[in-house]
């Protein structure tokens, strides 16, 4: 499969167009090719999710995932890691892991969440929807097509030094509660005073999330892994507009974090251990190069860095030789219906750097 031989134990699986290139499907192929080349079943020690969050949907061995790394279907891969460059909702991690466990695919005993990985929660998802309303009704812009997964607001917390790391789930509940309450109050104030959301729309944001997750998790509900109540976001709304039920949010997210506490650790040490044992590490990237928050063209970008250099940041290791596998497709599907009713995006006027974009978009 590889056009050039693998000359590094580090492998980056990246998109080089506009996303939807099938990066997740490539992971099993890389794993099996390396096994064939080396004769070792354990040759791939870790598949690392490098960036993004639950906004990068992919299908692996027929399994639809948003947050977990694509190596989940490969039982010989000992570690499924979420790096420090990821924003991860602990509830979403369980929503993906537990149905897989039920059908015989081990996840939780292979999962490693970096202690510096950032926690995303319901406040970010509410902000995501509120900012979309702001763009449309206050600025008069076209809908951007948010996934409603709260990714950009979660990264905004990192930039503002308000991030909450997964290491919080290893500490005192009271400390997490204090930081969470400040986050919920801050989010509600932004929605009210900056996004200027109409008060009568507040409860509708929670209802919209509920409807979306009931659809997305229909199979898990029907198979008995979860009840429909698990996906009820309306319980997180306070009695008055622009308030959250802090106790409900705290109990739900602390419970999810506690269920994942065994998996929280140092990804860097795991990666360094794999390198010392001559095992390969595959870094799976979400989105694609032209959606990078710096290399892409706003507003049609994501909130993270989507190309090879982020591997080292998210893994916490020094820059070194790395083999990059670039995935592309002939006609990008960016702008299709998706997420929480993502509208088709109209063709924008030619950008001054359009001549740089076209090769990446049309080579397949």
CORPE-V729888 format. One record per backbone hydrogen bond with DSSP energy under -0.5 kcal/mol. NH is the residue of the N-H (numbers start at 1). CO is the residue of the C=O. E is the energy in kcal/mol with one decimal. If there is no record, write none. Layout:
# CORPE-V729888
nh: (NH:NH)
co: (CO:CO)
e: (E:E)
This chain:
# CORPE-V729888
nh: (7:11:12:13:13:14:14:16:26:26:27:27:28:29:30:31:32:33:34:35:36:37:38:39:43:45:45:46:47:48:48:49:49:50:50:51:52:56:56:57:58:60:63:65:65:72:73:74:75:77:78:78:79:80:81:81:82:83:83:84:86:87:88:88:90:93:94:95:96:97:98:100:101:102:103:104:105:106:110:111:112:113:114:114:115:117:118:119:120:124:125:126:127:128:129:130:131:132:133:134:135:136:137:138:139:141:154:155:156:157:158:159:160:161:162:163:166:167:168:169:170:171:176:177:178:179:180:181:182:183:184:185:186:187:188:189:190:191:192:193:194:195:197:201:202:205:205:206:207:208:209:210:211:212:213:214:215:216:217:218:221:222:223:224:225:226:230:231:232:233:236:237:238:243:245:246:249:250:251:252:253:254:255:256:257:258:259:260:260:261:261:263:264:265:267:270:271:272:273:274:275:276:277:278:279:280:281:282:283:283:284:284:285:285:289:290:291:292:293:296:297:298:300:301:302:310:311:312:312:313:314:315:316:317:323:324:325:325:326:327:327:332:332:336:340:341:342:354:356:357:358:360:360:361:362:363)
co: (5:281:323:11:283:12:325:327:22:23:23:24:24:25:26:27:28:29:30:31:32:33:34:35:40:43:280:280:79:46:282:47:81:48:284:284:85:53:66:55:65:63:60:58:63:69:70:71:73:74:44:76:45:110:47:79:112:49:81:314:83:52:86:118:88:89:90:91:92:93:94:96:97:98:99:101:100:104:107:107:80:263:82:112:265:114:86:164:88:121:121:122:123:124:125:126:127:128:129:130:131:132:133:134:134:135:150:151:152:153:154:155:156:158:157:157:117:115:165:166:167:168:172:173:174:175:176:177:178:179:180:181:182:183:184:185:186:187:188:189:190:190:191:198:199:201:202:202:203:204:205:206:207:208:209:210:211:212:213:215:217:218:219:221:220:220:227:228:229:231:233:234:243:240:236:244:245:246:247:248:249:250:251:252:253:254:255:256:257:257:258:260:261:113:265:266:267:268:269:270:271:272:273:275:274:43:9:46:11:281:48:282:13:283:15:17:288:289:304:292:290:296:297:299:291:307:308:308:309:309:310:311:312:312:10:322:12:323:324:14:325:330:361:333:146:339:338:351:353:353:354:356:357:357:358:359)
e: (-0.6:-2.6:-2.8:-0.5:-3.2:-0.8:-2.3:-2.9:-0.9:-0.6:-0.7:-0.9:-0.5:-0.7:-2.4:-2.6:-2.5:-2.3:-2.4:-2.1:-2.3:-2.6:-2.2:-2.3:-0.8:-0.8:-2.0:-1.3:-2.2:-0.5:-3.1:-0.5:-3.2:-0.6:-2.4:-0.5:-0.6:-0.9:-0.7:-0.8:-2.8:-2.7:-2.5:-3.2:-0.7:-1.3:-0.9:-1.6:-0.9:-1.7:-0.6:-0.7:-1.4:-2.7:-2.4:-0.6:-2.4:-2.4:-0.5:-2.2:-1.5:-2.1:-0.5:-2.9:-0.6:-1.9:-1.6:-2.3:-1.6:-2.3:-2.3:-1.0:-2.4:-1.9:-1.0:-1.6:-2.6:-0.7:-2.0:-1.2:-2.6:-2.9:-2.6:-0.6:-2.8:-2.1:-2.0:-3.2:-1.4:-0.9:-1.3:-2.3:-2.2:-2.2:-1.8:-2.3:-2.8:-1.4:-1.9:-2.2:-2.4:-1.8:-3.1:-1.8:-2.3:-3.2:-1.6:-2.2:-2.2:-1.5:-1.1:-2.2:-2.1:-1.4:-3.5:-0.8:-2.2:-1.8:-1.9:-1.7:-1.7:-1.4:-1.7:-2.6:-1.8:-1.9:-2.8:-2.5:-1.8:-1.8:-2.6:-2.5:-2.3:-2.5:-2.3:-2.1:-2.1:-2.4:-2.1:-3.3:-1.9:-2.8:-2.1:-2.4:-1.2:-1.1:-1.0:-0.8:-1.8:-2.2:-1.7:-2.1:-2.5:-2.1:-2.4:-2.3:-1.7:-2.4:-2.1:-1.2:-2.0:-2.7:-1.9:-1.2:-1.7:-1.3:-1.5:-1.6:-1.6:-1.0:-2.0:-1.2:-3.0:-0.9:-2.3:-1.2:-2.2:-2.7:-2.4:-1.9:-2.5:-2.7:-1.8:-1.7:-2.6:-2.6:-1.7:-0.8:-0.7:-0.5:-0.7:-2.0:-1.4:-2.3:-0.7:-1.4:-2.7:-2.7:-2.0:-2.2:-2.4:-2.1:-1.5:-1.5:-3.0:-4.0:-2.9:-2.3:-3.6:-0.6:-3.3:-0.7:-2.1:-0.6:-2.3:-1.4:-2.0:-1.8:-1.8:-2.5:-0.7:-0.6:-1.3:-1.9:-3.2:-2.3:-2.2:-0.5:-0.8:-1.0:-2.9:-2.2:-1.3:-1.5:-2.9:-0.6:-3.4:-0.5:-0.6:-2.8:-0.5:-0.5:-0.5:-1.7:-0.8:-1.1:-3.9:-2.4:-2.0:-0.9:-1.9:-0.5:-0.6:-1.6:-2.1:-1.6)
